[in-house]
Amino acid sequence: MPQIFRIGPYIVYFWSNESDPLEPVHVHIAEGRATANATKIWITSSGKALLCNNFSKIPDRMLRRMMRLIEANSQLILQKWYSQFGEIRYYC
């Protein structure tokens, strides 16, 4: 799985097989290693982070911090998404 960055024990990454048709741009967050059922964060067209689910059960305080970091790095995430998948669609 393409890792975007690491925050402490958590990795922020894309899942390589994102369906056909491609899902809107998002990242997954998991502790330790990538899993299919990890926390999912949508990136909106304005660069905001929108929680889809918290299947990794990240504590609220850490999740808020990570969402702020994802928003601060949304342009980098979009660039990496486009390099990986060749297109960008937004959830909203």
Residue pairs with C-beta under 8 A, 6 or more apart in sequence:
1 13
1 14
1 15
1 16
1 28
1 34
2 13
2 14
2 16
2 80
2 84
3 11
3 12
3 13
3 34
4 12
4 13
4 14
4 27
4 73
4 76
4 77
4 80
5 11
5 12
5 73
6 12
7 65
7 66
7 69
8 62
9 31
9 32
10 29
10 30
10 31
10 56
10 58
10 62
10 66
11 29
11 30
11 31
11 32
11 33
11 34
12 27
12 28
12 29
12 66
12 70
13 27
13 28
13 29
13 30
13 34
14 27
14 28
14 80
14 81
14 84
14 85
15 28
15 34
15 36
16 84
18 85
22 85
22 87
22 89
23 89
24 42
24 89
24 90
24 91
25 42
25 43
25 77
25 78
25 81
25 88
25 89
25 90
25 91
26 40
26 41
26 42
26 43
26 52
26 91
27 40
27 41
27 43
27 70
27 77
28 34
28 35
28 38
28 39
28 40
28 41
29 38
29 39
29 40
29 41
29 56
29 58
29 66
30 38
30 39
30 56
31 56
31 58
35 56
37 55
38 55
38 56
39 51
39 53
39 54
39 55
39 56
39 58
39 63
40 51
40 52
40 53
40 55
41 49
41 50
41 51
41 52
41 66
41 67
41 70
42 49
42 50
42 51
42 52
42 90
42 91
42 92
43 49
43 50
43 70
43 74
43 77
43 78
43 81
43 90
43 91
44 50
44 90
44 91
44 92
45 90
45 92
47 71
47 74
47 75
48 71
48 74
49 67
49 68
49 70
49 71
49 74
50 91
50 92
51 63
51 67
52 91
54 63
58 66
70 77
78 88
81 88
82 88
